[in-house]
Amino acid sequence: MSAVLALQCRPARLADAPAYRRYVTECAEDGQPLYQVAQFDPDGWLQSLLDHAEGRNLPSGYLPTTTYFALDGEEIIATLRLRHGDNEATRQWLGHIGYETRPSRRGEGAATVLLRWVQQQVLAAPVLISCGEDNLASRKVITAAGGVLLGRRFHPGDRRWLEMYQLAPGPQSMQQ
């Protein structure tokens, strides 16, 4: 666990493009739908993430969203997206936070470190976070951060049940 504790957590930057390309390739090869799309233009995808953090070029219905990385040296180990604001999707099934871990680094605690960092350094108010009801690893990450189960919701697009949690800011949180 000592390697995980040394992770650097911070917002995504354009200078992360080489590491992001490698991350996207591995996640796409693992079958993660988001990255199967991003693999065709990872540099453009990263630029769109940075634009979305500034509220620019948002697809219809999207909220401004900041992307954070947990890095081990020059390698992205985990990614977390924090949606700012509220809409029907965040309230019903998407939540304000989405995250994943690099497939070859799962089980090392990177998602836990990144979620706690965002909770302590970024969150100013409680947020919603969801996971598939069969995703035991995500459930463990969310509950370790103090997530409180609000109930189950059905995701119509994925045709599966999700668990929705509320996550409060951590004790050292400061407004971004």
N, C-alpha and C positions, 0 to 999 in steps of 0.2 A: 504493500500500500504506500510505501514511501515515495515511489515514482509518481503516483497520482497526486500526492500532496504537493508536489513540485510543479504541477500544471499551472500555466499562466492563463488566466481567464480575462477576456477583454472583448470589446466590439470588433466585428469584422472590419478589415481594411483592404483597400485595393492591393496593397503590397503582399497580401496573403494569396494572391492568384496562383503561384506555383503549388503551394500546399493544398489549396482548394481543388485544383485540378486532380491531384492524387486522391484526395478525399472523395470527390465526386465519382471518380472511376471505381474505387472500391465499393462505395455504397450502391452504385448502379449495377455492378457485377453481382451484388448481394440481392438484387431484385427490388430495391426500394424505389417506388414509383416516382417520387420527387426527383431523384437523382438520375433515373432513366431518361427524364426530360432534360435535366441540366447537363448531362454528359455531351450533348451535341454542341454546346457553346458554354463551357464552364466560366470563361472570363466574362462573357455577356451576362450570365446568370448572376455572378458575383456583383457585377455593376448594378444589376437590377435590385439586388438585396440592399446595396448601399443607397440606391435611389429610394427604395421603399422606406428605409429608416428616416429619410428626410421628407417623406410624404409625397415624393415625386413619382410620376409614371405608375401610379397604383392602378391595377386592374379594377374594373367596376365592382363595388362592394367590398373591396379590401381595405383593411385598416393599415395605417403606418405600422411598420414592423421592423424592430431592430434585431439583427442577427449577432449572436455572441459565439465566440469560439473558446474551447479549452485546448491549449496547445502544449505539446511536449516537445520542447525545442522548436523546430520548424514544422512539425507535423500537427495537423488538426486531429484531435482525438474525439471531440464531441462538438455538436452544434446545437444551439438553442435559439429559437425565435420567440420574441416577446411582442405580442400585438398590443398596440396602444389604443385605448378606447374600447368601445363596446358595440356589438351589433348582434343580430339574431344568431349568426353562426357561432360567435364566441359564447353566447349564453346557452345555446341549445346543445352543442356537441363539440365544437372545436376547442374552446377554451382560449385563454390568452397566451399560453405557453405551449410550444411544441419543441421536441428535442429528439436527437438520436445520437448514437455512439458509433464510431468507426467499427465496422464488423470485426476486424482483427484485434480490436482492443476492448471488446465487450467483457464485462465481468471484473474490470479493474477499478470501478468506482468513478470514472470520469464524468458520467452524467450526474451523479450525486454531487461531486465537487462543483460542477458548472451551475447546477440548479441552486445550490446553497449560496454560491457567489452572487448570482443574480438576485436571490432573495435578500441577501444582506447588503449588497452594494447598489442595487438598482430599484427594487420595488418600493413604492411609496404607499401603496394601498393593496388590499387583498385582491387576488386574481383567481381565475378558474383555470384548471389544468385537467386534462382528461387522458385516459389510456384505455386500450382495449381490455375488456374484462378478463381476457385470457393472458394478458401481458404481465406476468408476475414480476419481471425485472423492473418495469416502469412503476408498478404499484409499490414496490419496495423503495425505489428512489423517491417517489412522491411522499409516501408515509414517513420516510426517514427525515424529510424536510418539514414535517409537521402538517402535511396535507390532511384535510378533514373530508371524509367521504360525504358527498351530498346526495348521491343516489346514482342510479343507472339511467342512461339515455340511449336511444336507438339512433345510429348514424345511417340515414337513408342512402347516402351515396356508396358507402362501404358495406351496407346491409349487415351490420354487426352491432352488438351492444358495447357501450363504453361505460366506464365509471367516471363520474365527474367529481372533482375535488376542489376545495377552496384552499388556497395557500396564502398565508399572511406574510407580510414583510418580516425580515429577520431583525434582530436587535440593533445591528449596526447600519440599517438601511438609510439611504439618503436619496432624496428626490433627484432624478436625472436632469 
